[in-house]
Amino acid sequence: MEYMSQEGYDKLVAELHELETVELQRVKDAIAEARDKGDLSENFEYHAAKREQGKLLGRIRFMQRVLEYARVIDKSALRSDGIGLLSRVEMTNLDTNAKLCYTIVSTHEANMAEGKLSIKSPIARALLGKNEGDVVEVQVPIGTLRLQITSVTR
């Protein structure tokens, strides 16, 4: 079972719909066009389109499975004591004085460019249950980060 926000769930549903209706048809058309060019044994375009179809069908099956086991989080039922899923956390790196801001989300919603941090990441795991003002030390590949939590919102 995978917990996610309504926004993340809706985004996955829309992406799956796009893959099933638009992308799959595009690949089927590419296969048909390549098939019309003759001998399939030496037809690079045909084999490339078939590989793409396989990858696409794998992605579709994966997304269907994720959505099958997904549970949308009722934000009103979330505990407000400490950092948890869907918490927006502002913090300061005590070594560099850099300001950081992340929202903790499910693994399928994670996107660092959008400031969405996977709940399974080392930083998120260290933050879980902590409160504003706490200092946490996190082991990451580049070493140890010392982060002070400056703000927590839901």
LUMZA-475879 format. One record per residue (C-alpha): x, y, z. Coordinates in steps of 0.25 Angstrom, whole numbers, padded with zeros to 4 digits, always signed. Layout:
BEGIN
XYZ;...
! end
This chain:
BEGIN
+0000+0000+0000;+0005+0014-0004;+0000+0026+0003;+0000+0039-0006;-0007+0052-0007;-0019+0055-0016;-0011+0063-0025;+0000+0052-0027;-0011+0042-0029;-0018+0051-0039;-0005+0054-0046;-0002+0039-0048;-0016+0036-0053;-0014+0047-0063;+0000+0042-0067;-0006+0027-0069;-0017+0032-0077;-0007+0040-0086;+0001+0027-0088;-0011+0018-0091;-0018+0027-0101;-0007+0036-0107;+0007+0030-0106;+0002+0015-0108;-0005+0019-0121;+0007+0027-0126;+0016+0014-0124;+0006+0005-0130;+0005+0015-0142;+0021+0015-0143;+0021-0001-0143;+0010-0001-0154;+0018+0009-0162;+0031+0001-0160;+0024-0012-0164;+0020-0006-0177;+0034-0004-0181;+0037-0018-0184;+0046-0029-0178;+0045-0028-0163;+0058-0036-0160;+0067-0024-0164;+0057-0013-0161;+0063-0004-0150;+0051+0005-0149;+0042-0007-0146;+0051-0013-0135;+0053+0001-0129;+0038+0003-0129;+0035-0011-0123;+0046-0008-0112;+0039+0005-0109;+0025-0002-0108;+0031-0012-0098;+0036-0001-0089;+0023+0007-0090;+0015-0005-0087;+0024-0008-0075;+0022+0006-0070;+0007+0005-0072;+0006-0008-0064;+0015-0002-0053;+0006+0011-0052;-0006+0002-0052;-0001-0006-0040;+0003+0007-0032;-0011+0013-0034;-0017-0001-0030;-0010+0000-0017;-0010+0015-0015;-0018+0021-0003;-0021+0036-0004;-0017+0043+0009;-0028+0050+0017;-0021+0062+0021;-0030+0065+0033;-0027+0051+0039;-0012+0054+0039;-0005+0056+0053;-0001+0070+0055;+0010+0066+0065;+0023+0066+0058;+0027+0065+0044;+0021+0054+0035;+0015+0051+0021;+0011+0064+0014;+0018+0073+0024;+0025+0085+0018;+0038+0087+0025;+0047+0099+0025;+0061+0097+0031;+0075+0103+0031;+0088+0095+0028;+0096+0099+0041;+0109+0097+0033;+0107+0105+0021;+0095+0114+0026;+0087+0110+0014;+0072+0111+0015;+0065+0098+0010;+0050+0096+0008;+0044+0082+0005;+0030+0076+0005;+0031+0061+0010;+0023+0052+0000;+0022+0038-0005;+0032+0032-0013;+0024+0033-0026;+0022+0048-0024;+0036+0051-0021;+0042+0062-0029;+0054+0070-0024;+0052+0081-0035;+0038+0084-0029;+0044+0083-0014;+0037+0069-0012;+0045+0060-0004;+0042+0045-0003;+0038+0040+0011;+0048+0029+0009;+0060+0038+0007;+0071+0039+0018;+0067+0054+0021;+0052+0051+0022;+0054+0039+0031;+0063+0048+0040;+0052+0058+0040;+0040+0049+0043;+0034+0052+0057;+0043+0064+0059;+0038+0078+0062;+0041+0093+0059;+0054+0097+0066;+0060+0083+0066;+0074+0080+0061;+0076+0067+0053;+0088+0060+0048;+0087+0053+0035;+0097+0043+0028;+0096+0046+0013;+0106+0041+0002;+0114+0054+0003;+0116+0053+0019;+0107+0058+0031;+0097+0069+0030;+0093+0077+0042;+0080+0083+0040;+0072+0092+0049;+0057+0092+0046;+0052+0106+0045;+0037+0104+0041;+0027+0093+0039;+0014+0094+0032;+0003+0084+0027;
! end
